[in-house]
Amino acid sequence: MLKMALFFLVISIIAGLFGFGGISSAAAGMAKILFFIAIVLFVVFLVVALLAGRSLTQ
């Protein structure tokens, strides 16, 4: 997921350098969305792992 966000960020930067503003802003928006989805998934899996680890030790 983070690889895709980085890919869209690079596409956004390259498109911005060549003057394609619409493509650049769309790719930047996709990169931002994918980044936040990755962060949310990371936090959810972290909480699940902590709860699973806690239930095993009791």
C-alpha distance matrix in Angstrom:
0.0 3.8 5.3 5.2 6.4 8.7 9.8 10.9 12.5 14.4 15.5 16.6 18.7 20.2 21.1 22.6 24.7 26.1 27.0 24.7 24.2 23.0 20.2 19.3 19.2 17.2 14.5 14.6 14.4 11.3 9.7 11.3 10.3 6.5 7.4 9.9 8.1 6.0 9.6 11.3 9.8 10.6 14.0 14.7 14.2 16.2 18.9 19.1 19.4 22.1 24.0 24.0 25.2 27.8 29.1 29.6 31.7 34.1
3.8 0.0 3.8 5.3 4.9 6.1 8.5 9.9 10.4 12.3 14.1 15.1 16.5 18.4 19.7 20.8 22.6 24.5 25.5 23.7 23.1 22.5 19.8 18.2 18.3 17.0 13.9 13.4 13.9 11.4 8.7 10.2 10.5 7.0 6.2 9.4 9.1 6.5 9.0 11.9 11.0 10.8 14.1 15.7 15.2 16.5 19.5 20.3 20.2 22.4 24.8 25.1 25.8 28.4 30.1 30.5 32.3 34.8
5.3 3.8 0.0 3.8 5.4 5.1 6.1 8.7 9.7 10.5 12.3 14.1 15.3 16.5 18.2 19.8 21.2 22.8 24.2 22.5 22.5 22.0 18.9 17.6 18.4 17.0 13.5 13.8 15.0 12.2 9.6 12.2 12.8 9.3 9.3 12.8 12.4 10.1 12.8 15.5 14.4 14.3 17.7 19.1 18.3 19.6 22.8 23.3 23.0 25.4 27.8 27.7 28.4 31.2 32.8 33.0 34.8 37.5
5.2 5.3 3.8 0.0 3.8 5.4 4.9 6.2 8.5 9.8 10.5 12.2 14.2 15.3 16.2 18.1 20.0 21.2 22.3 20.1 20.0 19.0 15.9 15.1 15.7 13.8 10.6 11.4 12.2 9.1 7.3 10.4 10.5 7.3 8.7 12.0 11.3 10.1 13.3 15.4 14.6 15.4 18.6 19.6 19.3 21.1 23.9 24.3 24.6 27.1 29.1 29.2 30.3 32.9 34.3 34.7 36.8 39.2
6.4 4.9 5.4 3.8 0.0 3.8 5.4 5.2 6.2 8.7 9.9 10.4 12.4 14.4 15.2 16.3 18.5 20.2 20.9 18.9 18.3 17.6 14.9 13.3 13.5 12.2 9.0 8.7 9.6 7.2 4.2 7.0 8.0 5.4 5.8 9.4 9.8 8.9 11.4 13.9 14.0 14.5 17.3 18.9 19.1 20.5 23.1 24.1 24.5 26.6 28.7 29.2 30.3 32.6 34.3 35.0 36.7 39.1
8.7 6.1 5.1 5.4 3.8 0.0 3.8 5.5 4.9 6.2 8.6 9.7 10.6 12.3 14.1 15.2 16.6 18.6 19.9 18.4 18.2 18.3 15.4 13.4 14.3 13.8 10.2 9.7 11.8 10.0 6.8 9.5 11.4 9.1 8.5 12.3 13.2 11.6 13.6 16.6 16.7 16.5 19.4 21.4 21.2 22.2 25.2 26.2 26.2 28.2 30.7 31.1 31.7 34.2 36.1 36.5 38.1 40.6
9.8 8.5 6.1 4.9 5.4 3.8 0.0 3.8 5.4 5.2 6.2 8.6 10.0 10.7 12.2 14.2 15.6 16.8 18.3 16.6 17.0 16.8 13.5 12.2 13.8 12.7 9.0 9.9 12.2 9.9 7.7 11.3 12.7 10.5 11.1 14.8 15.1 14.0 16.5 19.1 18.8 19.2 22.3 23.8 23.5 24.9 27.9 28.6 28.6 30.9 33.2 33.4 34.2 36.8 38.5 38.8 40.6 43.2
10.9 9.9 8.7 6.2 5.2 5.5 3.8 0.0 3.8 5.4 4.9 6.0 8.6 9.9 10.3 12.0 14.2 15.3 16.1 14.0 13.9 13.3 10.2 9.0 10.2 8.9 5.2 6.4 8.6 6.6 5.2 8.9 10.3 9.1 10.2 13.5 14.1 14.0 16.3 18.6 18.9 19.7 22.4 23.9 24.2 25.7 28.3 29.1 29.7 31.8 33.9 34.4 35.4 37.8 39.4 40.1 41.9 44.3
12.5 10.4 9.7 8.5 6.2 4.9 5.4 3.8 0.0 3.8 5.4 5.0 6.3 8.7 9.8 10.5 12.4 14.4 15.2 13.9 13.4 13.7 11.2 8.7 9.8 10.0 6.5 5.7 8.9 8.3 5.6 8.4 11.1 10.3 10.1 13.4 15.0 14.5 16.1 18.9 19.6 19.9 22.4 24.3 24.8 25.7 28.4 29.7 30.1 31.8 34.2 34.9 35.7 37.9 39.8 40.6 42.1 44.5
14.4 12.3 10.5 9.8 8.7 6.2 5.2 5.4 3.8 0.0 3.8 5.3 5.1 6.2 8.5 9.8 10.7 12.5 14.2 13.3 13.8 14.7 11.7 9.5 11.8 12.1 8.6 8.8 12.2 11.5 9.2 12.2 14.7 13.6 13.4 16.9 18.2 17.4 19.2 22.1 22.5 22.6 25.3 27.3 27.4 28.3 31.2 32.3 32.4 34.3 36.8 37.3 37.9 40.3 42.2 42.7 44.2 46.8
15.5 14.1 12.3 10.5 9.9 8.6 6.2 4.9 5.4 3.8 0.0 3.8 5.5 5.2 6.0 8.4 9.9 10.7 12.2 10.5 11.5 11.8 8.5 7.1 10.0 9.8 6.5 8.2 11.3 10.5 9.5 12.8 14.7 14.0 14.8 18.0 19.0 18.8 20.9 23.4 23.8 24.4 27.1 28.7 29.0 30.3 33.0 33.9 34.3 36.4 38.6 39.0 40.0 42.4 44.1 44.6 46.4 48.9
16.6 15.1 14.1 12.2 10.4 9.7 8.6 6.0 5.0 5.3 3.8 0.0 3.8 5.5 5.2 6.0 8.6 10.0 10.4 8.9 8.7 9.5 6.9 4.2 6.7 7.7 5.1 5.5 9.0 9.5 8.6 11.1 13.5 13.7 14.2 17.0 18.5 18.8 20.4 22.8 23.8 24.4 26.7 28.5 29.3 30.4 32.8 34.1 34.7 36.5 38.7 39.5 40.4 42.6 44.4 45.2 46.9 49.2
18.7 16.5 15.3 14.2 12.4 10.6 10.0 8.6 6.3 5.1 5.5 3.8 0.0 3.8 5.5 5.1 6.2 8.8 9.9 9.8 9.9 11.9 9.9 6.7 9.4 11.2 8.8 8.3 12.1 12.8 11.2 13.3 16.3 16.3 16.0 19.0 20.9 20.7 22.0 24.7 25.8 25.9 28.2 30.4 30.9 31.7 34.3 35.8 36.1 37.7 40.2 41.0 41.6 43.8 45.9 46.6 48.0 50.4
20.2 18.4 16.5 15.3 14.4 12.3 10.7 9.9 8.7 6.2 5.2 5.5 3.8 0.0 3.8 5.4 5.1 6.4 8.8 8.8 10.3 12.2 9.8 7.8 11.3 12.6 10.2 11.0 14.6 14.8 13.6 16.3 18.9 18.6 18.8 21.9 23.4 23.1 24.8 27.5 28.2 28.5 31.0 33.0 33.3 34.3 37.0 38.3 38.5 40.3 42.7 43.3 44.0 46.3 48.3 48.8 50.4 52.9
21.1 19.7 18.2 16.2 15.2 14.1 12.2 10.3 9.8 8.5 6.0 5.2 5.5 3.8 0.0 3.8 5.4 5.2 6.2 5.1 7.0 8.7 6.4 5.2 8.9 10.1 8.8 10.1 13.2 13.8 13.6 16.1 18.3 18.6 19.3 22.1 23.5 23.8 25.6 27.9 28.8 29.5 31.9 33.6 34.2 35.4 37.9 39.1 39.7 41.6 43.7 44.4 45.4 47.6 49.4 50.2 51.8 54.2
22.6 20.8 19.8 18.1 16.3 15.2 14.2 12.0 10.5 9.8 8.4 6.0 5.1 5.4 3.8 0.0 3.8 5.4 5.1 5.5 5.8 8.7 8.0 5.3 8.3 10.8 10.0 10.0 13.2 14.7 14.2 15.9 18.6 19.4 19.6 22.1 24.0 24.4 25.7 28.1 29.4 30.0 32.0 34.0 34.9 35.8 38.2 39.7 40.3 41.9 44.1 45.1 45.9 48.0 50.0 50.9 52.3 54.6
24.7 22.6 21.2 20.0 18.5 16.6 15.6 14.2 12.4 10.7 9.9 8.6 6.2 5.1 5.4 3.8 0.0 3.8 5.5 7.6 9.0 12.1 11.2 8.9 12.0 14.4 13.2 13.2 16.7 17.9 17.0 18.9 21.8 22.2 22.1 24.9 26.9 26.9 28.1 30.8 31.9 32.2 34.3 36.5 37.2 37.9 40.5 42.0 42.3 43.9 46.4 47.3 47.8 50.0 52.1 52.8 54.2 56.6
26.1 24.5 22.8 21.2 20.2 18.6 16.8 15.3 14.4 12.5 10.7 10.0 8.8 6.4 5.2 5.4 3.8 0.0 3.8 5.9 8.6 11.4 10.4 9.5 12.8 14.7 13.9 14.8 17.9 18.9 18.6 20.8 23.3 23.7 24.2 26.9 28.5 28.8 30.3 32.8 33.8 34.3 36.6 38.5 39.2 40.2 42.7 44.1 44.5 46.3 48.6 49.3 50.1 52.3 54.3 54.9 56.5 58.9
27.0 25.5 24.2 22.3 20.9 19.9 18.3 16.1 15.2 14.2 12.2 10.4 9.9 8.8 6.2 5.1 5.5 3.8 0.0 3.8 5.7 8.9 9.2 8.4 11.1 13.3 13.5 14.2 16.8 18.4 18.6 20.3 22.7 23.7 24.3 26.6 28.3 29.0 30.4 32.6 33.9 34.7 36.7 38.6 39.5 40.6 42.9 44.3 45.0 46.7 48.8 49.8 50.8 52.8 54.7 55.6 57.2 59.4
24.7 23.7 22.5 20.1 18.9 18.4 16.6 14.0 13.9 13.3 10.5 8.9 9.8 8.8 5.1 5.5 7.6 5.9 3.8 0.0 3.8 5.7 5.6 6.1 8.7 10.3 10.8 12.2 14.4 15.7 16.4 18.3 20.2 21.3 22.3 24.5 26.0 26.9 28.6 30.5 31.7 32.8 34.9 36.4 37.4 38.8 41.0 42.2 43.1 44.9 46.9 47.7 48.9 51.0 52.7 53.7 55.4 57.5
24.2 23.1 22.5 20.0 18.3 18.2 17.0 13.9 13.4 13.8 11.5 8.7 9.9 10.3 7.0 5.8 9.0 8.6 5.7 3.8 0.0 3.8 5.6 5.0 6.1 8.5 9.9 10.4 12.2 14.2 15.1 16.3 18.3 19.9 20.8 22.6 24.3 25.6 26.9 28.7 30.2 31.4 33.1 34.7 36.1 37.3 39.2 40.7 41.8 43.4 45.2 46.4 47.6 49.4 51.2 52.4 54.1 56.0
23.0 22.5 22.0 19.0 17.6 18.3 16.8 13.3 13.7 14.7 11.8 9.5 11.9 12.2 8.7 8.7 12.1 11.4 8.9 5.7 3.8 0.0 3.8 5.4 5.3 6.2 8.6 9.9 10.7 12.4 14.2 15.5 16.7 18.5 20.0 21.5 22.8 24.4 26.0 27.4 28.8 30.4 32.1 33.3 34.8 36.3 38.1 39.3 40.6 42.4 44.0 45.1 46.6 48.4 49.9 51.2 53.0 54.9
20.2 19.8 18.9 15.9 14.9 15.4 13.5 10.2 11.2 11.7 8.5 6.9 9.9 9.8 6.4 8.0 11.2 10.4 9.2 5.6 5.6 3.8 0.0 3.8 5.6 5.1 6.1 8.5 9.9 10.6 12.2 14.2 15.4 16.5 18.1 20.1 21.1 22.4 24.4 25.9 26.9 28.4 30.5 31.7 32.8 34.4 36.4 37.5 38.6 40.6 42.3 43.1 44.5 46.5 48.0 49.1 51.0 53.0
19.3 18.2 17.6 15.1 13.3 13.4 12.2 9.0 8.7 9.5 7.1 4.2 6.7 7.8 5.2 5.3 8.9 9.5 8.4 6.1 5.0 5.4 3.8 0.0 3.8 5.5 5.3 6.1 8.6 10.0 10.5 12.3 14.3 15.4 16.3 18.5 20.1 21.0 22.6 24.5 25.8 26.8 28.8 30.4 31.5 32.8 34.9 36.2 37.2 38.9 40.9 41.9 43.0 45.0 46.7 47.8 49.5 51.6
19.2 18.3 18.4 15.7 13.5 14.3 13.8 10.2 9.8 11.8 10.0 6.7 9.4 11.3 8.9 8.3 12.0 12.8 11.1 8.7 6.1 5.3 5.6 3.8 0.0 3.8 5.5 5.0 6.1 8.6 9.8 10.4 12.3 14.2 15.2 16.6 18.4 19.9 21.1 22.7 24.4 25.7 27.2 28.7 30.3 31.5 33.3 34.8 36.0 37.6 39.3 40.6 41.9 43.6 45.3 46.7 48.3 50.2
17.2 17.0 17.0 13.8 12.2 13.8 12.7 8.9 10.0 12.1 9.8 7.7 11.2 12.6 10.1 10.8 14.4 14.7 13.3 10.3 8.5 6.2 5.1 5.5 3.8 0.0 3.8 5.4 5.1 6.3 8.6 9.9 10.7 12.4 14.2 15.6 16.7 18.4 20.2 21.3 22.7 24.4 26.1 27.2 28.7 30.3 32.0 33.1 34.5 36.4 37.9 38.9 40.5 42.3 43.7 45.1 47.0 48.8
14.5 13.9 13.5 10.6 9.0 10.2 9.0 5.2 6.5 8.6 6.5 5.1 8.8 10.2 8.8 10.0 13.2 13.9 13.5 10.8 9.9 8.6 6.1 5.3 5.5 3.8 0.0 3.8 5.4 5.1 6.1 8.6 9.9 10.5 12.1 14.4 15.3 16.4 18.4 20.1 21.0 22.4 24.5 25.8 26.8 28.4 30.5 31.5 32.6 34.5 36.3 37.1 38.5 40.5 42.1 43.1 45.0 47.0
14.6 13.4 13.8 11.4 8.7 9.7 9.9 6.4 5.7 8.8 8.2 5.5 8.3 11.0 10.1 10.0 13.2 14.8 14.2 12.2 10.4 9.9 8.5 6.1 5.0 5.4 3.8 0.0 3.8 5.4 5.0 6.2 8.7 9.9 10.4 12.4 14.3 15.3 16.6 18.5 20.0 21.0 22.8 24.5 25.8 26.9 28.9 30.4 31.4 33.0 34.9 36.1 37.2 39.1 40.8 42.1 43.7 45.7
14.4 13.9 15.0 12.2 9.6 11.8 12.2 8.6 8.9 12.2 11.3 9.0 12.1 14.6 13.2 13.2 16.7 17.9 16.8 14.4 12.2 10.7 9.9 8.6 6.1 5.1 5.4 3.8 0.0 3.8 5.4 5.1 6.2 8.6 9.9 10.8 12.4 14.3 15.5 16.7 18.5 20.0 21.5 22.8 24.5 25.8 27.5 28.8 30.3 31.9 33.4 34.7 36.2 37.8 39.4 40.9 42.6 44.4
11.3 11.4 12.2 9.1 7.2 10.0 9.9 6.6 8.3 11.5 10.5 9.5 12.8 14.8 13.8 14.7 17.9 18.9 18.4 15.7 14.2 12.4 10.6 10.0 8.6 6.3 5.1 5.4 3.8 0.0 3.8 5.4 5.1 6.1 8.4 10.0 10.6 12.2 14.3 15.4 16.4 18.2 20.2 21.1 22.4 24.2 26.0 27.0 28.3 30.2 31.7 32.7 34.3 36.2 37.5 38.8 40.8 42.6
9.7 8.7 9.6 7.3 4.2 6.8 7.7 5.2 5.6 9.2 9.5 8.6 11.2 13.6 13.6 14.2 17.0 18.6 18.6 16.4 15.1 14.2 12.2 10.5 9.8 8.6 6.1 5.0 5.4 3.8 0.0 3.8 5.5 5.2 6.0 8.7 9.9 10.5 12.3 14.3 15.4 16.4 18.5 20.1 21.0 22.4 24.6 25.8 26.7 28.5 30.4 31.4 32.6 34.6 36.2 37.3 39.1 41.1
11.3 10.2 12.2 10.4 7.0 9.5 11.3 8.9 8.4 12.2 12.8 11.1 13.3 16.3 16.1 15.9 18.9 20.8 20.3 18.3 16.3 15.5 14.2 12.3 10.4 9.9 8.6 6.2 5.1 5.4 3.8 0.0 3.8 5.5 5.1 6.3 8.7 9.9 10.7 12.4 14.3 15.4 16.8 18.5 20.1 21.1 22.9 24.6 25.8 27.2 29.0 30.3 31.6 33.2 35.0 36.4 38.0 39.8
10.3 10.5 12.8 10.5 8.0 11.4 12.7 10.3 11.1 14.7 14.7 13.5 16.3 18.9 18.3 18.6 21.8 23.3 22.7 20.2 18.3 16.7 15.4 14.3 12.3 10.7 9.9 8.7 6.2 5.1 5.5 3.8 0.0 3.8 5.4 5.3 6.2 8.7 10.0 10.7 12.3 14.3 15.6 16.6 18.4 20.0 21.5 22.7 24.3 25.9 27.3 28.6 30.2 31.8 33.3 34.8 36.6 38.3
6.5 7.0 9.3 7.3 5.4 9.1 10.5 9.1 10.3 13.6 14.0 13.7 16.3 18.6 18.6 19.4 22.2 23.7 23.7 21.3 19.9 18.5 16.5 15.4 14.2 12.4 10.5 9.9 8.6 6.1 5.2 5.5 3.8 0.0 3.8 5.5 5.1 6.1 8.7 9.9 10.5 12.2 14.4 15.3 16.4 18.1 20.1 21.0 22.2 24.2 25.8 26.6 28.2 30.1 31.6 32.7 34.7 36.6
7.4 6.2 9.3 8.7 5.8 8.5 11.1 10.2 10.1 13.4 14.8 14.2 16.0 18.8 19.3 19.6 22.1 24.2 24.3 22.3 20.8 20.0 18.1 16.3 15.2 14.2 12.1 10.4 9.9 8.4 6.0 5.1 5.4 3.8 0.0 3.8 5.5 5.1 6.3 8.8 10.0 10.6 12.6 14.4 15.4 16.5 18.7 20.1 21.0 22.6 24.6 25.7 26.8 28.7 30.5 31.6 33.2 35.3
9.9 9.4 12.8 12.0 9.4 12.3 14.8 13.5 13.4 16.9 18.0 17.0 19.0 21.9 22.1 22.1 24.9 26.9 26.6 24.5 22.6 21.5 20.1 18.5 16.6 15.6 14.4 12.4 10.8 10.0 8.7 6.3 5.3 5.5 3.8 0.0 3.8 5.3 5.0 6.2 8.6 9.7 10.7 12.3 14.2 15.2 16.7 18.4 19.9 21.1 22.8 24.3 25.6 27.1 28.8 30.4 32.0 33.7
8.1 9.1 12.4 11.3 9.8 13.2 15.1 14.1 15.0 18.2 19.0 18.5 20.9 23.4 23.5 24.0 26.9 28.5 28.3 26.0 24.3 22.8 21.1 20.1 18.4 16.7 15.3 14.3 12.4 10.6 9.9 8.7 6.2 5.1 5.5 3.8 0.0 3.8 5.4 5.1 6.1 8.5 10.0 10.6 12.2 14.1 15.5 16.5 18.2 20.0 21.3 22.4 24.1 25.8 27.1 28.6 30.6 32.2
6.0 6.5 10.1 10.1 8.9 11.6 14.0 14.0 14.5 17.4 18.8 18.8 20.7 23.1 23.8 24.4 26.9 28.8 29.0 26.9 25.6 24.4 22.4 21.0 19.9 18.4 16.4 15.3 14.3 12.2 10.5 9.9 8.7 6.1 5.1 5.3 3.8 0.0 3.8 5.5 5.1 6.1 8.7 9.9 10.5 12.1 14.3 15.3 16.2 18.2 20.0 20.8 22.1 24.2 25.7 26.8 28.7 30.7
9.6 9.0 12.8 13.3 11.4 13.6 16.5 16.3 16.1 19.2 20.9 20.4 22.0 24.8 25.6 25.7 28.1 30.3 30.4 28.6 26.9 26.0 24.4 22.6 21.1 20.2 18.4 16.6 15.5 14.3 12.3 10.7 10.0 8.7 6.3 5.0 5.4 3.8 0.0 3.8 5.5 5.0 6.3 8.7 10.0 10.5 12.5 14.3 15.3 16.5 18.5 19.9 21.0 22.6 24.5 25.9 27.3 29.2
11.3 11.9 15.5 15.4 13.9 16.6 19.1 18.6 18.9 22.1 23.4 22.8 24.7 27.5 27.9 28.1 30.8 32.8 32.6 30.5 28.7 27.4 25.9 24.5 22.7 21.3 20.1 18.5 16.7 15.4 14.3 12.4 10.7 9.9 8.8 6.2 5.1 5.5 3.8 0.0 3.8 5.4 5.2 6.2 8.7 9.8 10.8 12.4 14.2 15.5 16.7 18.3 20.0 21.2 22.8 24.6 26.2 27.7
9.8 11.0 14.4 14.6 14.0 16.7 18.8 18.9 19.6 22.5 23.8 23.8 25.8 28.2 28.8 29.4 31.9 33.8 33.9 31.7 30.2 28.8 26.9 25.8 24.4 22.7 21.0 20.0 18.5 16.4 15.4 14.3 12.3 10.5 10.0 8.6 6.1 5.1 5.5 3.8 0.0 3.8 5.5 5.1 6.1 8.4 10.0 10.5 12.1 14.1 15.4 16.3 18.0 19.9 21.1 22.5 24.5 26.2
10.6 10.8 14.3 15.4 14.5 16.5 19.2 19.7 19.9 22.6 24.4 24.4 25.9 28.5 29.5 30.0 32.2 34.3 34.7 32.8 31.4 30.4 28.4 26.8 25.7 24.4 22.4 21.0 20.0 18.2 16.4 15.4 14.3 12.2 10.6 9.7 8.5 6.1 5.0 5.4 3.8 0.0 3.8 5.5 5.3 6.0 8.7 10.0 10.5 12.2 14.3 15.2 16.2 18.2 20.0 21.1 22.7 24.8
14.0 14.1 17.7 18.6 17.3 19.4 22.3 22.4 22.4 25.3 27.1 26.7 28.2 31.0 31.9 32.0 34.3 36.6 36.7 34.9 33.1 32.1 30.5 28.8 27.2 26.1 24.5 22.8 21.5 20.2 18.5 16.8 15.6 14.4 12.6 10.7 10.0 8.7 6.3 5.2 5.5 3.8 0.0 3.8 5.5 5.0 6.2 8.6 9.8 10.5 12.3 14.2 15.2 16.4 18.4 20.1 21.4 23.0
14.7 15.7 19.1 19.6 18.9 21.4 23.8 23.9 24.3 27.3 28.7 28.5 30.4 33.0 33.6 34.0 36.5 38.5 38.6 36.4 34.7 33.3 31.7 30.4 28.7 27.2 25.8 24.5 22.8 21.1 20.1 18.5 16.6 15.3 14.4 12.3 10.6 9.9 8.7 6.2 5.1 5.5 3.8 0.0 3.8 5.4 5.3 6.2 8.6 10.0 10.7 12.3 14.2 15.4 16.7 18.6 20.4 21.7
14.2 15.2 18.3 19.3 19.1 21.2 23.5 24.2 24.8 27.4 29.0 29.3 30.9 33.3 34.2 34.9 37.2 39.2 39.5 37.4 36.1 34.8 32.8 31.5 30.3 28.7 26.8 25.8 24.5 22.4 21.0 20.1 18.4 16.4 15.4 14.2 12.2 10.5 10.0 8.7 6.1 5.3 5.5 3.8 0.0 3.8 5.5 5.0 6.0 8.5 9.8 10.3 12.0 14.0 15.3 16.4 18.5 20.3
16.2 16.5 19.6 21.1 20.5 22.2 24.9 25.7 25.7 28.3 30.3 30.4 31.7 34.3 35.4 35.8 37.9 40.2 40.6 38.8 37.3 36.3 34.4 32.8 31.5 30.3 28.4 26.9 25.8 24.2 22.4 21.1 20.0 18.1 16.5 15.2 14.1 12.1 10.5 9.8 8.4 6.0 5.0 5.4 3.8 0.0 3.8 5.5 5.2 6.2 8.6 9.9 10.5 12.2 14.3 15.5 16.8 18.8
18.9 19.5 22.8 23.9 23.1 25.2 27.9 28.3 28.4 31.2 33.0 32.8 34.3 37.0 37.9 38.2 40.5 42.7 42.9 41.0 39.2 38.1 36.4 34.9 33.3 32.0 30.5 28.9 27.5 26.0 24.6 22.9 21.5 20.1 18.7 16.7 15.5 14.3 12.5 10.8 10.0 8.7 6.2 5.3 5.5 3.8 0.0 3.8 5.4 5.1 6.1 8.5 9.9 10.5 12.3 14.4 15.7 17.0
19.1 20.3 23.3 24.3 24.1 26.2 28.6 29.1 29.7 32.3 33.9 34.1 35.8 38.3 39.1 39.7 42.0 44.1 44.3 42.2 40.7 39.3 37.5 36.2 34.8 33.1 31.5 30.4 28.8 27.0 25.8 24.6 22.7 21.0 20.1 18.4 16.5 15.3 14.3 12.4 10.5 10.0 8.6 6.2 5.0 5.5 3.8 0.0 3.8 5.5 5.2 6.0 8.5 9.8 10.6 12.4 14.5 15.8
19.4 20.2 23.0 24.6 24.5 26.2 28.6 29.7 30.1 32.4 34.3 34.7 36.1 38.5 39.7 40.3 42.3 44.5 45.0 43.1 41.8 40.6 38.6 37.2 36.0 34.5 32.6 31.4 30.3 28.3 26.7 25.8 24.3 22.2 21.0 19.9 18.2 16.2 15.3 14.2 12.1 10.5 9.8 8.6 6.0 5.2 5.4 3.8 0.0 3.8 5.5 5.1 6.0 8.5 9.9 10.6 12.5 14.7
22.1 22.4 25.4 27.1 26.6 28.2 30.9 31.8 31.8 34.3 36.4 36.5 37.7 40.3 41.6 41.9 43.9 46.3 46.7 44.9 43.4 42.4 40.6 38.9 37.6 36.4 34.5 33.0 31.9 30.2 28.5 27.2 25.9 24.2 22.6 21.1 20.0 18.2 16.5 15.5 14.1 12.2 10.5 10.0 8.5 6.2 5.1 5.5 3.8 0.0 3.8 5.5 5.1 6.1 8.7 10.0 10.9 12.8
24.0 24.8 27.8 29.1 28.7 30.7 33.2 33.9 34.2 36.8 38.6 38.7 40.2 42.7 43.7 44.1 46.4 48.6 48.8 46.9 45.2 44.0 42.3 40.9 39.3 37.9 36.3 34.9 33.4 31.7 30.4 29.0 27.3 25.8 24.6 22.8 21.3 20.0 18.5 16.7 15.4 14.3 12.3 10.7 9.8 8.6 6.1 5.2 5.5 3.8 0.0 3.8 5.4 5.1 6.2 8.7 10.2 11.0
24.0 25.1 27.7 29.2 29.2 31.1 33.4 34.4 34.9 37.3 39.0 39.5 41.0 43.3 44.4 45.1 47.3 49.3 49.8 47.7 46.4 45.1 43.1 41.9 40.6 38.9 37.1 36.1 34.7 32.7 31.4 30.3 28.6 26.6 25.7 24.3 22.4 20.8 19.9 18.3 16.3 15.2 14.2 12.3 10.3 9.9 8.5 6.0 5.1 5.5 3.8 0.0 3.8 5.4 5.2 6.4 9.0 10.4
25.2 25.8 28.4 30.3 30.3 31.7 34.2 35.4 35.7 37.9 40.0 40.4 41.6 44.0 45.4 45.9 47.8 50.1 50.8 48.9 47.6 46.6 44.5 43.0 41.9 40.5 38.5 37.2 36.2 34.3 32.6 31.6 30.2 28.2 26.8 25.6 24.1 22.1 21.0 20.0 18.0 16.2 15.2 14.2 12.0 10.5 9.9 8.5 6.0 5.1 5.4 3.8 0.0 3.8 5.5 5.2 6.6 9.1
27.8 28.4 31.2 32.9 32.6 34.2 36.8 37.8 37.9 40.3 42.4 42.6 43.8 46.3 47.6 48.0 50.0 52.3 52.8 51.0 49.4 48.4 46.5 45.0 43.6 42.3 40.5 39.1 37.8 36.2 34.6 33.2 31.8 30.1 28.7 27.1 25.8 24.2 22.6 21.2 19.9 18.2 16.4 15.4 14.0 12.2 10.5 9.8 8.5 6.1 5.1 5.4 3.8 0.0 3.8 5.5 5.4 6.7
29.1 30.1 32.8 34.3 34.3 36.1 38.5 39.4 39.8 42.2 44.1 44.4 45.9 48.3 49.4 50.0 52.1 54.3 54.7 52.7 51.2 49.9 48.0 46.7 45.3 43.7 42.1 40.8 39.4 37.5 36.2 35.0 33.3 31.6 30.5 28.8 27.1 25.7 24.5 22.8 21.1 20.0 18.4 16.7 15.3 14.3 12.3 10.6 9.9 8.7 6.2 5.2 5.5 3.8 0.0 3.8 5.5 5.5
29.6 30.5 33.0 34.7 35.0 36.5 38.8 40.1 40.6 42.7 44.6 45.2 46.6 48.8 50.2 50.9 52.8 54.9 55.6 53.7 52.4 51.2 49.1 47.8 46.7 45.1 43.1 42.1 40.9 38.8 37.3 36.4 34.8 32.7 31.6 30.4 28.6 26.8 25.9 24.6 22.5 21.1 20.1 18.6 16.4 15.5 14.4 12.4 10.6 10.0 8.7 6.4 5.2 5.5 3.8 0.0 3.8 5.6
31.7 32.3 34.8 36.8 36.7 38.1 40.6 41.9 42.1 44.2 46.4 46.9 48.0 50.4 51.8 52.3 54.2 56.5 57.2 55.4 54.1 53.0 51.0 49.5 48.3 47.0 45.0 43.7 42.6 40.8 39.1 38.0 36.6 34.7 33.2 32.0 30.6 28.7 27.3 26.2 24.5 22.7 21.4 20.4 18.5 16.8 15.7 14.5 12.5 10.9 10.2 9.0 6.6 5.4 5.5 3.8 0.0 3.8
34.1 34.8 37.5 39.2 39.1 40.6 43.2 44.3 44.5 46.8 48.9 49.2 50.4 52.9 54.2 54.6 56.6 58.9 59.4 57.5 56.0 54.9 53.0 51.6 50.2 48.8 47.0 45.7 44.4 42.6 41.1 39.8 38.3 36.6 35.3 33.7 32.2 30.7 29.2 27.7 26.2 24.8 23.0 21.7 20.3 18.8 17.0 15.8 14.7 12.8 11.0 10.4 9.1 6.7 5.5 5.6 3.8 0.0
